Amino acid sequence: MIALWITLQIIYVIVVIIVCMRIINDTQSFAKSLAYLLLVVLVPIFGVIFYLSFGINYRKRKMYSKKLIKDKTLSKQLEMLVLNYAQTTFEESKPILKDYKKLINMITNDTLSSISDNNQVKLLFNGEEKFPKVLESIAQAKHHIHIEYYIFENDKIGNQIIDLLIEKAKEGVEVRFIYDDYGSRGVRGKLVKKLRKAGVKAFPFHRVIFIYLANRLNYRNHRKIIIIDGQEAFIGGINVSDKYINASGNNEQMYWRDTHLYIKGAAVYFLQHTFMCDWNFCAKDELELSMAYFPLSNTIDLPKEKIVQIVSSGPDSRVPTILYSQLQIINLAKEEVLITTPYFIPGEGIIDALVVAALGGVKVKLLVPGVSDSKLVNAAARSYYKELLAAGVEIYTYQKGFVHAKTAVADKKVAVVGTANMDYRSFDLNFEVNAIVYDDEIAQELTSAFYKDLAFAHKIDYEIWKQRSQAKKC
């Protein structure tokens, strides 16, 4: 018995050494590495289990490949085509792009997502504006409908969309539906079976299996994308759920403030590419590149209007591109940065960028929830306020209801609408996608919306904040 105990101890020590070596080799952050090392060494067994469940660096391991094309020669040709298209678009487009050349190049070189200058763009505020437009576009679909959502509820609007998808599938339209297996767990049973029975191809992204429960819950598909016939697309913060629709006269329902984006034009190609990569990862049948999904008429029939660039990232990315794009937007701002986010746990990089911008004379305003769906997240977010307030960042807490929009606008020139929160999960763990619009009209409209929201927000006073009780600080 003693010999067995000694053998188990030796095995455990070997396991701890191997895990520690992996932590040192696999974790990029010194602070995070030290924390994991202390946990593994000082907390027997649980520390090892916790690291293996939550601490593995999937960006290094690459959860899946983004490559749609396995032919290296063809892949290289398309890469050069995208880069040439980006350069031509940059040279022929509005002067506004000159101020954001570093941002554009960074995204293009890392993700091969080019700027495109022939797009119609419309901001959609709250579910009341989004869902009627979504239902209208789906009803007019002729060839295919691609839908990808983090949360898709089994409720009134969810079933409206599902019934319409079934109707379109019966008409012969190709319908593909990706749902996050955790966020959309309400549709995993009967509704998915109903869709499949009607001819809709529906698959979960990164299926939750009990033995891998912790890891798979840690890496979710937070994207919210709809693509119609390769010509129209929707992207933003609004999931499919009744709670996003503010019904008039319903005083019991919490008011949800959110923002979505409708795009028609060449930028849809890059959202289509993101969807197809995700589809080939999670579905049993692979999609191949085809002109049917990237119709040339999408770019020929539209005038040159709004300039849009799609940026997606996740555990599969070489670098956290969405984080880097947010940093660049803040760093390039000359006059004003307006950020709305429901979850604010940004990390040192964003904090430093906001502080430097504010100290440099840029007006930095941050709108966060006063009422949140997560008290823990709210408490964590407040720990960053003191440093920001001391530097001159203005922080506002939304009081009308819950602000769930994920937007940023700088200098009334560039606007960001997407799925990514200003937090560690969105920057490093979740699969996210944002749309960046380089256009003063859209940026001005988003700026106006931000200031309208401030009418329902409370500005945090730095002096009062410093004097709050110890209990509130905790």
C-alpha positions as CSV (number, residue, x, y, z in Angstrom):
1,M,0.0,0.0,0.0
2,I,2.9,2.4,0.9
3,A,4.6,1.5,-2.4
4,L,1.4,2.3,-4.3
5,W,1.1,5.7,-2.5
6,I,4.7,6.6,-3.3
7,T,4.2,5.5,-7.0
8,L,1.1,7.8,-7.2
9,Q,3.0,10.7,-5.7
10,I,5.8,10.3,-8.2
11,I,3.3,10.1,-11.1
12,Y,1.6,13.2,-9.8
13,V,4.9,15.1,-9.5
14,I,5.8,14.2,-13.1
15,V,2.3,15.4,-14.3
16,V,2.8,18.7,-12.4
17,I,6.2,19.2,-14.0
18,I,4.8,18.5,-17.5
19,V,1.9,20.8,-16.9
20,C,4.3,23.6,-15.6
21,M,6.5,23.2,-18.6
22,R,3.4,23.5,-20.8
23,I,2.3,26.7,-19.0
24,I,5.7,28.3,-19.5
25,N,5.8,27.4,-23.1
26,D,2.2,28.0,-24.0
27,T,1.1,31.1,-22.1
28,Q,2.1,34.4,-23.5
29,S,1.3,36.6,-20.5
30,F,3.9,36.6,-17.7
31,A,1.2,37.5,-15.1
32,K,-1.0,34.7,-16.4
33,S,1.8,32.2,-16.5
34,L,2.8,33.0,-12.9
35,A,-0.8,32.7,-11.7
36,Y,-1.3,29.3,-13.4
37,L,2.1,28.0,-12.0
38,L,1.1,29.0,-8.5
39,L,-2.3,27.4,-8.8
40,V,-0.9,24.1,-10.2
41,V,1.9,23.9,-7.6
42,L,0.0,25.1,-4.5
43,V,-3.5,23.6,-5.1
44,P,-3.0,19.8,-5.6
45,I,-5.0,18.1,-8.3
46,F,-7.6,20.9,-8.7
47,G,-5.0,23.3,-10.0
48,V,-4.0,20.8,-12.8
49,I,-7.6,20.1,-13.6
50,F,-8.4,23.9,-13.7
51,Y,-5.5,24.7,-16.1
52,L,-6.3,21.8,-18.4
53,S,-10.0,22.9,-18.5
54,F,-9.6,26.7,-18.9
55,G,-5.9,27.6,-19.3
56,I,-4.8,26.0,-22.6
57,N,-3.8,28.5,-25.2
58,Y,-6.0,27.6,-28.1
59,R,-4.6,30.4,-30.3
60,K,-1.3,28.6,-30.3
61,R,-2.9,25.3,-30.9
62,K,-5.3,26.6,-33.6
63,M,-8.7,25.2,-33.0
64,Y,-9.4,24.8,-36.6
65,S,-8.2,26.0,-40.0
66,K,-9.7,29.0,-41.7
67,K,-8.6,27.8,-45.1
68,L,-11.4,27.1,-47.5
69,I,-9.0,26.2,-50.4
70,K,-6.6,23.4,-50.0
71,D,-4.9,24.0,-53.3
72,K,-1.8,26.1,-52.2
73,T,-1.3,27.6,-55.7
74,L,-5.0,28.8,-56.0
75,S,-4.9,30.0,-52.4
76,K,-1.8,32.1,-53.1
77,Q,-3.5,33.5,-56.2
78,L,-6.6,34.6,-54.3
79,E,-4.4,36.1,-51.5
80,M,-2.7,38.3,-54.1
81,L,-6.1,39.2,-55.6
82,V,-7.4,40.3,-52.2
83,L,-4.2,42.4,-51.5
84,N,-4.3,44.0,-55.0
85,Y,-8.0,44.8,-54.6
86,A,-7.3,46.4,-51.2
87,Q,-4.6,48.5,-52.6
88,T,-6.7,49.6,-55.6
89,T,-9.7,50.4,-53.4
90,F,-7.5,52.4,-51.0
91,E,-6.0,54.5,-53.8
92,E,-9.3,55.2,-55.5
93,S,-11.5,55.8,-52.4
94,K,-12.2,58.8,-50.2
95,P,-9.5,60.9,-48.5
96,I,-10.9,59.7,-45.2
97,L,-8.9,56.4,-45.6
98,K,-5.6,58.1,-45.5
99,D,-6.0,58.6,-41.7
100,Y,-6.6,54.9,-41.2
101,K,-4.0,53.3,-43.5
102,K,-2.3,51.6,-40.6
103,L,-5.6,50.1,-39.4
104,I,-6.6,49.0,-42.9
105,N,-3.3,47.4,-43.6
106,M,-3.1,45.6,-40.3
107,I,-6.5,43.9,-40.8
108,T,-5.9,43.2,-44.5
109,N,-2.5,41.6,-44.0
110,D,-3.6,39.5,-41.0
111,T,-7.0,38.3,-42.1
112,L,-7.1,39.0,-45.9
113,S,-10.3,41.0,-45.3
114,S,-10.1,44.0,-47.7
115,I,-11.8,47.3,-47.6
116,S,-14.6,47.5,-50.2
117,D,-16.1,50.8,-51.4
118,N,-19.4,49.8,-53.0
119,N,-21.7,49.1,-50.1
120,Q,-25.1,50.4,-48.9
121,V,-25.1,50.5,-45.1
122,K,-27.9,51.1,-42.6
123,L,-27.8,51.3,-38.8
124,L,-30.5,49.3,-37.1
125,F,-31.3,50.3,-33.5
126,N,-32.8,47.7,-31.2
127,G,-34.9,44.7,-32.2
128,E,-37.8,46.9,-33.3
129,E,-35.7,48.0,-36.3
130,K,-33.7,44.9,-36.9
131,F,-36.2,42.1,-37.1
132,P,-38.7,43.6,-39.6
133,K,-35.8,44.1,-42.0
134,V,-34.5,40.6,-41.4
135,L,-37.8,39.0,-42.0
136,E,-38.2,41.1,-45.2
137,S,-34.8,40.1,-46.6
138,I,-35.3,36.4,-45.7
139,A,-38.6,36.4,-47.5
140,Q,-37.0,37.7,-50.7
141,A,-34.2,35.2,-50.7
142,K,-33.8,33.4,-54.1
143,H,-30.7,31.1,-53.8
144,H,-29.4,30.8,-50.2
145,I,-29.8,31.9,-46.6
146,H,-26.9,31.6,-44.2
147,I,-27.6,32.2,-40.5
148,E,-25.1,32.0,-37.6
149,Y,-26.1,33.0,-34.0
150,Y,-24.8,32.8,-30.5
151,I,-28.3,33.0,-28.9
152,F,-31.3,31.9,-30.9
153,E,-34.4,31.5,-28.6
154,N,-37.4,29.3,-28.8
155,D,-39.8,32.2,-28.5
156,K,-42.1,34.4,-30.7
157,I,-39.5,36.0,-33.0
158,G,-37.3,32.8,-33.0
159,N,-40.3,30.8,-34.3
160,Q,-41.2,33.5,-36.8
161,I,-37.8,33.2,-38.3
162,I,-37.7,29.4,-38.1
163,D,-41.1,29.2,-39.9
164,L,-39.9,31.5,-42.6
165,L,-36.7,29.5,-43.0
166,I,-38.8,26.3,-43.4
167,E,-41.0,28.0,-46.0
168,K,-38.0,29.2,-48.0
169,A,-36.4,25.7,-47.8
170,K,-39.6,24.2,-49.2
171,E,-39.3,26.7,-52.1
172,G,-35.9,25.3,-52.9
173,V,-33.7,28.0,-51.3
174,E,-30.5,26.6,-49.7
175,V,-30.8,27.3,-45.9
176,R,-27.9,26.7,-43.6
177,F,-28.1,27.4,-39.8
178,I,-25.2,27.5,-37.4
179,Y,-26.1,27.8,-33.7
180,D,-23.9,27.9,-30.7
181,D,-24.5,24.7,-28.7
182,Y,-24.4,26.5,-25.4
183,G,-25.9,29.9,-26.1
184,S,-28.7,28.5,-28.2
185,R,-29.4,25.4,-26.1
186,G,-33.1,26.2,-26.2
187,V,-33.3,25.2,-29.9
188,R,-31.1,22.1,-29.8
189,G,-33.9,19.6,-29.5
190,K,-37.3,19.9,-31.2
191,L,-36.7,23.1,-33.2
192,V,-33.5,21.8,-34.8
193,K,-35.2,18.5,-35.7
194,K,-38.1,20.5,-37.2
195,L,-35.7,22.5,-39.3
196,R,-33.8,19.5,-40.5
197,K,-37.0,17.6,-41.3
198,A,-38.0,20.6,-43.6
199,G,-34.7,20.5,-45.4
200,V,-32.8,23.2,-43.5
201,K,-29.2,22.2,-42.8
202,A,-28.6,23.0,-39.1
203,F,-25.5,22.2,-37.1
204,P,-24.1,23.3,-33.7
205,F,-20.8,25.1,-33.5
206,H,-18.3,23.3,-31.2
207,R,-20.8,20.8,-29.7
208,V,-20.8,20.7,-25.9
209,I,-19.9,17.1,-24.8
210,F,-19.9,16.4,-21.1
211,I,-16.3,15.0,-20.9
212,Y,-15.0,18.2,-22.5
213,L,-17.6,20.5,-20.9
214,A,-15.3,23.1,-19.4
215,N,-13.1,23.6,-22.4
216,R,-16.0,23.8,-24.8
217,L,-17.9,26.2,-22.7
218,N,-14.9,28.4,-22.6
219,Y,-14.7,28.9,-26.4
220,R,-18.0,30.0,-27.8
221,N,-19.2,31.2,-31.2
222,H,-20.4,34.7,-30.3
223,R,-21.0,35.8,-33.9
224,K,-24.4,37.0,-35.1
225,I,-24.5,36.8,-38.9
226,I,-27.2,36.6,-41.6
227,I,-26.3,36.4,-45.3
228,I,-28.9,36.5,-48.0
229,D,-27.9,35.4,-51.6
230,G,-24.4,36.6,-51.1
231,Q,-25.7,40.1,-51.5
232,E,-27.2,41.3,-48.2
233,A,-26.0,40.7,-44.6
234,F,-26.7,41.6,-41.0
235,I,-24.1,41.9,-38.3
236,G,-24.2,43.3,-34.8
237,G,-25.0,42.8,-31.2
238,I,-28.7,41.7,-31.4
239,N,-29.3,38.0,-30.9
240,V,-32.6,36.3,-31.8
241,S,-34.8,36.7,-28.8
242,D,-38.0,38.5,-27.8
243,K,-36.2,40.5,-25.1
244,Y,-34.4,42.6,-27.8
245,I,-37.8,43.9,-28.9
246,N,-39.0,46.7,-26.8
247,A,-42.8,46.4,-26.9
248,S,-44.7,49.6,-26.3
249,G,-46.8,49.5,-23.2
250,N,-45.0,46.6,-21.6
251,N,-43.6,48.3,-18.5
252,E,-42.6,45.0,-17.0
253,Q,-40.0,44.2,-19.7
254,M,-36.5,45.6,-19.2
255,Y,-35.6,48.0,-22.0
256,W,-32.8,46.6,-24.2
257,R,-30.6,49.1,-26.1
258,D,-28.7,47.5,-28.9
259,T,-27.3,48.2,-32.4
260,H,-27.1,46.2,-35.6
261,L,-25.9,46.8,-39.1
262,Y,-27.4,46.0,-42.5
263,I,-25.0,45.8,-45.4
264,K,-25.6,45.3,-49.1
265,G,-22.5,45.1,-51.3
266,A,-19.0,43.7,-51.6
267,A,-18.4,43.6,-47.9
268,V,-20.9,40.7,-47.7
269,Y,-18.2,38.5,-49.4
270,F,-16.0,38.7,-46.4
271,L,-18.9,37.8,-44.0
272,Q,-19.7,35.0,-46.4
273,H,-16.1,33.7,-46.1
274,T,-16.3,33.8,-42.3
275,F,-19.6,31.9,-42.4
276,M,-18.3,29.3,-44.8
277,C,-15.2,28.6,-42.8
278,D,-17.3,28.2,-39.7
279,W,-19.7,25.9,-41.6
280,N,-16.9,23.7,-42.9
281,F,-15.6,23.4,-39.3
282,C,-18.9,22.3,-37.7
283,A,-21.1,20.8,-40.5
284,K,-21.0,17.3,-41.9
285,D,-21.0,18.5,-45.5
286,E,-18.4,20.9,-46.8
287,L,-19.1,24.1,-48.7
288,E,-16.8,24.9,-51.6
289,L,-16.1,28.3,-53.2
290,S,-18.7,29.0,-55.9
291,M,-19.9,32.1,-57.8
292,A,-23.3,31.3,-56.5
293,Y,-22.2,32.4,-53.0
294,F,-20.1,35.4,-54.3
295,P,-22.2,36.8,-57.1
296,L,-20.5,39.4,-59.3
297,S,-23.7,41.4,-59.6
298,N,-23.2,42.3,-55.9
299,T,-20.4,44.6,-56.9
300,I,-21.5,45.7,-60.4
301,D,-25.0,47.0,-59.7
302,L,-24.2,49.2,-56.7
303,P,-22.7,52.7,-56.8
304,K,-19.5,53.4,-54.8
305,E,-20.8,54.5,-51.5
306,K,-19.9,53.3,-48.0
307,I,-16.4,51.8,-47.3
308,V,-16.6,48.7,-45.1
309,Q,-14.0,46.3,-43.7
310,I,-14.9,43.1,-41.9
311,V,-12.7,41.9,-39.1
312,S,-13.1,38.5,-37.5
313,S,-11.0,36.8,-34.9
314,G,-11.1,34.0,-32.3
315,P,-9.1,31.2,-30.8
316,D,-8.2,30.2,-34.4
317,S,-6.6,33.5,-35.2
318,R,-2.8,34.0,-35.4
319,V,-3.2,37.2,-33.4
320,P,-6.2,38.8,-31.6
321,T,-7.1,40.9,-34.6
322,I,-10.3,42.5,-33.1
323,L,-8.3,43.6,-30.0
324,Y,-5.6,45.1,-32.3
325,S,-8.2,46.9,-34.4
326,Q,-9.8,48.5,-31.4
327,L,-6.3,49.6,-30.1
328,Q,-5.5,51.1,-33.5
329,I,-8.8,53.0,-33.6
330,I,-8.1,54.5,-30.2
331,N,-4.5,55.3,-31.0
332,L,-5.4,57.0,-34.3
333,A,-8.1,59.2,-32.8
334,K,-7.3,62.9,-32.8
335,E,-10.4,64.4,-31.2
336,E,-13.0,62.0,-29.8
337,V,-13.5,58.3,-29.0
338,L,-17.0,57.0,-28.0
339,I,-17.3,53.4,-26.9
340,T,-20.4,51.5,-25.9
341,T,-20.0,48.0,-24.4
342,P,-22.1,45.9,-22.1
343,Y,-19.2,44.0,-20.6
344,F,-16.0,46.0,-19.8
345,I,-13.1,43.8,-18.7
346,P,-10.5,45.2,-21.2
347,G,-7.0,44.2,-20.0
348,E,-3.9,46.4,-19.8
349,G,-3.6,47.2,-23.5
350,I,-7.0,48.8,-23.9
351,I,-6.7,50.6,-20.5
352,D,-3.3,52.0,-21.5
353,A,-4.6,53.1,-24.9
354,L,-7.6,54.9,-23.3
355,V,-5.5,56.6,-20.7
356,V,-2.9,57.7,-23.2
357,A,-5.6,59.1,-25.5
358,A,-7.3,61.0,-22.7
359,L,-4.1,62.4,-21.3
360,G,-3.2,63.5,-24.9
361,G,-6.3,65.6,-25.1
362,V,-8.7,63.2,-26.9
363,K,-12.2,63.2,-25.5
364,V,-12.8,59.6,-24.4
365,K,-16.3,58.6,-23.4
366,L,-17.3,55.2,-22.2
367,L,-21.0,54.0,-21.9
368,V,-21.6,50.9,-19.8
369,P,-24.6,49.4,-18.2
370,G,-26.0,50.8,-15.0
371,V,-28.3,47.8,-14.8
372,S,-26.5,44.6,-16.0
373,D,-27.4,41.0,-16.5
374,S,-24.3,40.1,-14.6
375,K,-23.4,41.6,-11.2
376,L,-20.1,39.8,-11.2
377,V,-19.1,41.4,-14.5
378,N,-20.3,44.8,-13.4
379,A,-18.2,44.5,-10.2
380,A,-15.1,43.4,-12.3
381,A,-15.6,46.4,-14.7
382,R,-15.7,48.9,-11.8
383,S,-12.2,47.9,-10.7
384,Y,-10.9,49.7,-13.9
385,Y,-12.8,52.9,-13.4
386,K,-10.5,54.7,-11.0
387,E,-7.5,54.7,-13.3
388,L,-9.6,55.8,-16.3
389,L,-11.4,58.5,-14.4
390,A,-8.1,59.9,-13.0
391,A,-6.8,60.2,-16.6
392,G,-9.9,62.1,-17.7
393,V,-11.9,59.4,-19.3
394,E,-15.6,60.1,-18.9
395,I,-17.6,57.0,-17.8
396,Y,-21.4,56.9,-18.1
397,T,-23.7,54.2,-16.7
398,Y,-26.9,53.6,-18.8
399,Q,-30.1,53.9,-16.6
400,K,-33.0,53.4,-19.0
401,G,-32.5,49.7,-19.2
402,F,-29.7,47.3,-20.3
403,V,-27.3,48.6,-22.9
404,H,-26.1,45.7,-24.9
405,A,-24.6,47.5,-28.0
406,K,-21.0,46.8,-29.0
407,T,-20.0,50.0,-30.9
408,A,-17.2,52.5,-31.2
409,V,-16.9,55.7,-33.2
410,A,-13.9,57.9,-33.5
411,D,-13.6,61.5,-34.8
412,K,-17.0,61.2,-36.5
413,K,-15.1,59.4,-39.3
414,V,-14.9,55.7,-38.5
415,A,-17.6,53.5,-36.9
416,V,-17.5,50.0,-35.5
417,V,-20.5,47.8,-35.1
418,G,-20.2,44.1,-34.2
419,T,-20.4,41.2,-31.8
420,A,-17.3,41.8,-29.7
421,N,-17.5,43.1,-26.2
422,M,-14.7,45.1,-24.7
423,D,-13.5,42.2,-22.6
424,Y,-11.1,39.3,-22.5
425,R,-13.6,36.7,-23.6
426,S,-14.3,38.6,-26.9
427,F,-10.6,39.4,-27.5
428,D,-9.2,36.0,-26.8
429,L,-11.7,33.2,-26.2
430,N,-14.8,33.8,-28.4
431,F,-15.3,33.7,-32.1
432,E,-16.3,37.3,-33.0
433,V,-16.8,39.5,-36.0
434,N,-17.0,43.3,-36.3
435,A,-17.8,45.6,-39.2
436,I,-15.7,48.8,-39.5
437,V,-17.4,51.6,-41.6
438,Y,-15.0,54.3,-42.9
439,D,-17.7,56.9,-43.6
440,D,-18.5,60.3,-42.0
441,E,-22.2,60.0,-42.5
442,I,-22.5,56.6,-40.7
443,A,-20.0,57.7,-38.0
444,Q,-22.0,60.9,-37.4
445,E,-25.2,58.9,-37.1
446,L,-23.6,56.6,-34.6
447,T,-22.2,59.6,-32.7
448,S,-25.7,61.1,-32.5
449,A,-27.1,57.8,-31.2
450,F,-24.3,57.7,-28.5
451,Y,-25.2,61.2,-27.3
452,K,-28.9,60.4,-27.3
453,D,-28.1,57.4,-25.0
454,L,-26.1,59.7,-22.7
455,A,-29.4,61.5,-22.0
456,F,-30.4,58.3,-20.1
457,A,-27.1,57.8,-18.4
458,H,-25.4,58.9,-15.2
459,K,-21.9,60.4,-15.4
460,I,-19.5,59.0,-12.7
461,D,-17.9,61.8,-10.7
462,Y,-14.2,61.0,-10.0
463,E,-14.2,62.7,-6.6
464,I,-17.3,60.9,-5.4
465,W,-16.0,57.6,-6.9
466,K,-12.8,57.9,-4.8
467,Q,-14.9,58.3,-1.6
468,R,-17.2,55.4,-2.1
469,S,-17.4,52.8,0.8
470,Q,-15.0,49.9,1.1
471,A,-18.0,47.6,0.6
472,K,-18.7,49.1,-2.8
473,K,-15.1,48.9,-3.8
474,C,-15.3,45.2,-3.2
